Amino acid sequence: MDDGSFHVSYGWPLTPMRVCETVMKTLQPDILIVGAGIAGAAVAAGLRRRGYSVVHLEASTQPLDTARGDHLGPRVVETLAEWDILDAFFAAGAEKRLGAKWLTPEGDVIMHSSMDDLPIPHPYYVVLNHDLIAITALDLAINESNYDYTLFRPVAARDIATGADVHGGVSEVNITTPEGEAVCIKPRMTIACDGRSSKIRAACDFQIVHSYDYEKPFVVLFGPRGELQDPRNEINSYMSPNGSVGRIPRMGGQWKIGMAINKEDIGRWRATTSEERKALLGERAPALGEMETEVAGFYPVIRRETDRWTQGTTVLLGDACHTIHPARGQGMNFGIRCAARLFEFLPEPSEMTDSALVAKRLADYEAAVKPLTDAQLIENHERGLHMDSTGPERIRAEIPMLRAIAADPEVNFRYRMTMAGYPDRLDPT
Ligand SMILES: Cc1cc2nc3c(=O)[nH]c(=O)nc-3n(C[C@H](O)[C@H](O)[C@H](O)COP(=O)(O)OP(=O)(O)OC[C@H]3O[C@@H](n4cnc5c(N)ncnc54)[C@H](O)[C@@H]3O)c2cc1C
């Protein structure tokens, strides 16, 4: 898949027709997916047995950055099982994570949040490296027999037209395939999964209504593979007055450290030796002061949320409509959860030629799902602001709050169900 150029075609004929003075081949798929990050790859795999014809564009030949999100929450795991993807993730090396702990910098437990005793179908997180999530999902789409699926890679959607016939959505995308062939794509519906700088978002004139550049960037450090000896694979969050630090399991007994740092310290962190990183980590949490690490990446953190998610027959998904602070590990999870809801609203494949119906169903999806997600995005932003404001006062406020959640079984249950992605199932009876 990473051989530089990639074009898989299953199925329908390319029809010559005249577009904009040029003789081009035309594709008229039921659904055009733009972008094959986590959201786009999951959508491609999730649609593979639903009878739609699908064209998929991905601009890059590179695998996704492995240091980004790699924990899929229980609600998303339920979706993956329904889409018959979960077994492929385990075959690719995915592991279960059964909970999380909040600790003092010295390692004393403040709160333990377990998942495995919750009354839900899959009471665990799935841990799979970021790049493997997308590769595994795309492989399922590519290898599904009878799936009318074409992936063009590397091909960026750039020449994008919108039109009244699709109610202001994407009417045409003109591309040149890796083989040099000019193709005009006239989708009946478009799912834009093209990330934080979405071109589809710009073409359809969606507006960014919430924009915030967080003060502190994130650094991710990797530990050695095979070192983590925790059968529960739990996240350890050390609540340090110098800034909280997460020790997060990855596949294969590896772990990573994720934490917010000062912008002006990026150069210093970049130049550190392993011994210097031990000292810096030790300043935050003595319990981590002996850990060997390598620097995996630095991430400026932003919030960008759009006014709407849909325009006629076009819908935004994932970071294209909500780029968020990674404080709660929800960006990728939101993308897949929204895709699952979106599928509930899609017209049947035989109805996809009715653009008014497609537009109406997308509007219905937005009306049903966006308000709930917006509320969660506000909470996520508050959490992001919280992480931006390191200091003893913040920790003084946070530790008693965590202890209170730990002490009250009902509050604890509600907290864990919400973290698992089930804020709608809080009644313990
Ligand atoms: C440090 C860090 C840690 C994180 N941790 C977590 C976590 O634990 N849990 C979690 O849920 N989330 C986490 N996130 C957030 C998560 O990684 C993102 O929300 C998620 O990966 C976004 O996926 P996406 O598919 O919407 O966008 P992207 O991953 O940005 O994918 C967009 C894709 O579209 C392609 N593309 C762009 N433009 C075009 C075009 N014009 N034509 C064709 N293709 C195009 C790009 O090449 C790319 O492949 C984290 C983020 C960071 C930075």
PDBQT file of the ligand as one rigid body, heavy atoms in Angstrom, charges set to zero:
ROOT
HETATM    1  C1  LIG A 501      -0.898  13.828  20.072  1.00  0.00    +0.000 C 
HETATM    2  C2  LIG A 501      -2.291  13.435  19.724  1.00  0.00    +0.000 A 
HETATM    3  C3  LIG A 501      -2.915  12.435  20.448  1.00  0.00    +0.000 A 
HETATM    4  C4  LIG A 501      -4.217  12.085  20.157  1.00  0.00    +0.000 A 
HETATM    5  N1  LIG A 501      -4.817  11.095  20.898  1.00  0.00    +0.000 NA
HETATM    6  C5  LIG A 501      -6.060  10.705  20.607  1.00  0.00    +0.000 A 
HETATM    7  C6  LIG A 501      -6.674   9.614  21.319  1.00  0.00    +0.000 A 
HETATM    8  O1  LIG A 501      -6.086   9.006  22.219  1.00  0.00    +0.000 OA
HETATM    9  N2  LIG A 501      -7.925   9.253  20.973  1.00  0.00    +0.000 N 
HETATM   10  C7  LIG A 501      -8.613   9.877  19.978  1.00  0.00    +0.000 A 
HETATM   11  O2  LIG A 501      -9.763   9.513  19.734  1.00  0.00    +0.000 OA
HETATM   12  N3  LIG A 501      -8.063  10.911  19.282  1.00  0.00    +0.000 NA
HETATM   13  C8  LIG A 501      -6.804  11.321  19.569  1.00  0.00    +0.000 A 
HETATM   14  N4  LIG A 501      -6.234  12.319  18.845  1.00  0.00    +0.000 N 
HETATM   15  C9  LIG A 501      -6.997  12.974  17.777  1.00  0.00    +0.000 C 
HETATM   16  C10 LIG A 501      -7.034  12.091  16.545  1.00  0.00    +0.000 C 
HETATM   17  O3  LIG A 501      -5.731  11.684  16.188  1.00  0.00    +0.000 OA
HETATM   18  C11 LIG A 501      -7.698  12.853  15.402  1.00  0.00    +0.000 C 
HETATM   19  O4  LIG A 501      -8.916  13.399  15.833  1.00  0.00    +0.000 OA
HETATM   20  C12 LIG A 501      -8.022  11.890  14.248  1.00  0.00    +0.000 C 
HETATM   21  O5  LIG A 501      -6.871  11.160  13.879  1.00  0.00    +0.000 OA
HETATM   22  C13 LIG A 501      -8.559  12.666  13.062  1.00  0.00    +0.000 C 
HETATM   23  O6  LIG A 501      -8.838  11.758  12.021  1.00  0.00    +0.000 OA
HETATM   24  P1  LIG A 501      -9.426  12.263  10.656  1.00  0.00    +0.000 P 
HETATM   25  O7  LIG A 501      -9.486  11.055   9.784  1.00  0.00    +0.000 OA
HETATM   26  O8  LIG A 501     -10.648  13.066  10.859  1.00  0.00    +0.000 OA
HETATM   27  O9  LIG A 501      -8.324  13.310  10.099  1.00  0.00    +0.000 OA
HETATM   28  P2  LIG A 501      -6.828  13.076   9.657  1.00  0.00    +0.000 P 
HETATM   29  O10 LIG A 501      -6.153  12.057  10.466  1.00  0.00    +0.000 OA
HETATM   30  O11 LIG A 501      -6.204  14.422   9.581  1.00  0.00    +0.000 OA
HETATM   31  O12 LIG A 501      -6.935  12.482   8.190  1.00  0.00    +0.000 OA
HETATM   32  C14 LIG A 501      -7.241  13.288   7.063  1.00  0.00    +0.000 C 
HETATM   33  C15 LIG A 501      -6.776  12.546   5.826  1.00  0.00    +0.000 C 
HETATM   34  O13 LIG A 501      -7.241  13.248   4.668  1.00  0.00    +0.000 OA
HETATM   35  C16 LIG A 501      -6.191  13.349   3.734  1.00  0.00    +0.000 C 
HETATM   36  N5  LIG A 501      -6.445  14.569   2.929  1.00  0.00    +0.000 N 
HETATM   37  C17 LIG A 501      -6.357  15.850   3.336  1.00  0.00    +0.000 A 
HETATM   38  N6  LIG A 501      -6.722  16.689   2.346  1.00  0.00    +0.000 NA
HETATM   39  C18 LIG A 501      -7.070  15.888   1.292  1.00  0.00    +0.000 A 
HETATM   40  C19 LIG A 501      -7.558  16.154  -0.007  1.00  0.00    +0.000 A 
HETATM   41  N7  LIG A 501      -7.769  17.395  -0.444  1.00  0.00    +0.000 N 
HETATM   42  N8  LIG A 501      -7.817  15.111  -0.829  1.00  0.00    +0.000 NA
HETATM   43  C20 LIG A 501      -7.605  13.816  -0.417  1.00  0.00    +0.000 A 
HETATM   44  N9  LIG A 501      -7.153  13.513   0.826  1.00  0.00    +0.000 NA
HETATM   45  C21 LIG A 501      -6.905  14.538   1.671  1.00  0.00    +0.000 A 
HETATM   46  C22 LIG A 501      -4.910  13.422   4.573  1.00  0.00    +0.000 C 
HETATM   47  O14 LIG A 501      -3.785  13.008   3.823  1.00  0.00    +0.000 OA
HETATM   48  C23 LIG A 501      -5.245  12.473   5.714  1.00  0.00    +0.000 C 
HETATM   49  O15 LIG A 501      -4.863  11.150   5.435  1.00  0.00    +0.000 OA
HETATM   50  C24 LIG A 501      -4.928  12.715  19.111  1.00  0.00    +0.000 A 
HETATM   51  C25 LIG A 501      -4.306  13.727  18.371  1.00  0.00    +0.000 A 
HETATM   52  C26 LIG A 501      -3.004  14.085  18.671  1.00  0.00    +0.000 A 
HETATM   53  C27 LIG A 501      -2.352  15.157  17.854  1.00  0.00    +0.000 C 
ENDROOT
TORSDOF 0
